[in-house]
Amino acid sequence: MTDAPQLKGLYHFAYPCRDAEETRHFYEDILGLPLVNCMMAEKVPSTGEEQPYVHFFFQLGDGSYIAFFDLGGDEKPAPSPNTPEWVQHFAIETDSVADVEAMRRRLAEHGVKTTPLVDHEFVRSIYFFDPNGLRLEVAARTEAPGFLEEAASEAHGILEAWNARKHRAPAAG
């Protein structure tokens, strides 16, 4: 069997958007992420499907990207019908809790509602929605020394316990 090659990091996350300019304004003018690439096409390269679109990318500080597709229909992406809105989200890291708080103030100045600061014990973060309904998190790491190593040593056991619990639960009817 072929060994899995090392996957070194996120290149980009892509999401549909209702309106390219509205999305550009939010990510570039409010969040401060520069628009670094935009391409327009008539055909989907991976499928050959005839579908005009624009695909555009905003760069994060580590060189990865959050990207969007505007398919021209001016339709906001529909949320997943079987998933609570808090589950699917894109988390963006910043350097400090002070930076998370500064982003919270900036978002409020632009009329964007956020959660209060949430302490997850290893990160502190805020949550909010972009104009397309994508839930975003801005987080700063706060883990104590050794936390990540301890979490890694416990991860498989916790997942096994969850799987056992899930399979014991009666089916929802």
C-alpha positions in Angstrom: 0.0 0.0 0.0 1.3 3.5 -0.8 2.3 5.6 2.1 0.3 8.8 2.6 2.5 11.8 1.6 2.9 14.6 4.2 0.1 17.1 3.8 1.8 20.3 4.8 -1.1 22.7 5.3 -4.3 24.3 4.1 -3.9 25.7 0.6 -7.4 27.1 0.4 -11.0 26.7 1.6 -13.6 27.5 -1.1 -17.2 28.5 -0.4 -20.0 29.8 -2.6 -21.1 33.5 -2.3 -24.1 35.5 -3.3 -22.3 38.5 -4.6 -18.6 38.8 -5.3 -18.3 42.5 -4.4 -20.2 42.2 -1.2 -17.9 39.3 -0.2 -14.8 41.3 -1.3 -15.9 44.2 0.8 -16.4 42.0 3.9 -13.1 40.1 3.6 -10.8 42.8 2.3 -12.3 46.0 3.8 -13.6 44.7 7.1 -11.4 41.7 8.0 -8.3 43.1 6.3 -7.5 40.1 4.1 -6.1 41.2 0.7 -7.7 40.0 -2.5 -4.8 38.3 -4.3 -6.3 36.4 -7.2 -9.5 36.4 -9.2 -10.3 34.4 -12.2 -13.3 34.3 -14.5 -14.2 31.2 -16.5 -17.0 29.6 -18.5 -16.2 26.0 -17.8 -15.4 24.0 -14.6 -11.8 22.6 -15.2 -12.3 19.5 -13.0 -15.6 18.4 -14.5 -15.8 20.1 -17.9 -19.3 21.4 -17.0 -20.4 24.6 -18.7 -20.9 27.1 -15.8 -19.8 30.7 -15.9 -18.2 31.8 -12.6 -15.7 33.9 -10.9 -13.3 32.3 -8.3 -11.4 34.7 -6.0 -9.0 34.3 -3.2 -8.1 36.3 0.0 -4.7 35.6 1.6 -4.3 34.8 5.3 -1.1 35.7 7.1 0.4 32.2 6.8 0.1 32.1 3.0 -3.1 30.1 2.9 -6.4 31.4 1.4 -10.1 31.6 1.8 -11.7 31.6 -1.6 -15.2 32.0 -3.0 -17.2 31.2 -6.1 -19.8 33.6 -7.5 -21.9 31.6 -9.9 -23.9 34.7 -11.0 -27.3 33.8 -9.5 -27.3 36.3 -6.6 -28.5 33.5 -4.4 -27.2 33.1 -0.8 -25.8 29.6 -0.1 -28.4 27.5 1.7 -27.4 26.2 5.1 -27.1 22.4 5.5 -30.6 21.2 6.4 -29.4 18.5 8.8 -26.6 20.4 10.6 -26.9 23.0 13.4 -25.6 26.4 12.2 -22.8 26.4 14.8 -21.2 23.3 13.5 -19.8 24.3 10.1 -17.4 27.1 10.5 -14.0 28.4 9.3 -11.6 29.3 12.1 -8.9 32.0 11.5 -6.0 32.3 14.0 -4.6 35.6 15.3 -1.7 36.2 17.5 -3.3 37.1 20.8 -6.6 37.4 22.7 -6.1 41.2 22.5 -6.2 40.8 18.7 -9.4 38.7 19.0 -11.0 41.5 21.1 -9.8 44.1 18.6 -11.4 42.2 15.8 -14.6 42.0 17.8 -14.6 45.8 18.2 -13.9 46.3 14.5 -16.7 44.0 13.5 -19.1 45.8 15.8 -18.1 49.1 14.3 -19.2 47.6 10.9 -22.5 46.3 12.3 -21.4 42.7 12.4 -22.8 40.8 15.4 -20.4 38.5 17.2 -20.5 36.2 20.2 -18.9 37.3 23.4 -15.3 36.0 23.8 -15.5 32.2 24.3 -12.9 30.5 26.4 -12.4 26.9 25.1 -9.5 26.4 27.6 -6.9 26.0 24.7 -8.2 28.9 22.5 -10.3 32.0 23.0 -12.4 33.1 20.2 -15.4 34.9 18.8 -17.9 33.7 16.2 -19.9 35.6 13.5 -21.3 35.2 10.1 -20.1 36.6 6.8 -22.7 38.0 4.2 -23.0 34.5 2.7 -24.0 32.8 6.0 -20.6 31.2 6.5 -19.8 31.1 10.2 -16.4 32.4 11.0 -14.3 32.1 14.1 -11.3 34.4 15.0 -9.2 32.6 17.6 -6.0 33.0 19.6 -4.2 30.0 21.1 -4.0 30.0 24.9 -3.1 26.3 25.6 -0.9 25.6 28.6 2.5 23.9 28.0 2.0 20.2 27.3 -1.7 20.6 26.4 -1.3 19.6 22.8 0.8 16.5 23.6 -1.7 15.4 26.3 -4.7 16.0 23.9 -2.9 13.9 21.2 -2.3 11.1 23.6 -6.0 11.0 24.6 -7.6 11.6 21.2 -8.0 8.0 20.0 -9.5 6.9 23.3 -12.0 9.8 23.4 -13.0 9.0 19.8 -13.5 5.3 20.7 -15.6 6.3 23.7 -17.7 8.6 21.5 -18.2 5.9 18.9 -19.3 3.4 21.6 -21.7 5.9 23.0 -23.1 6.8 19.6 -23.7 3.1 18.7 -25.5 2.4 22.1 -27.9 5.3 21.6 -31.4 4.4 20.3 -31.9 5.4 16.7 -33.9 8.7 16.3 -37.2 7.9 14.7 
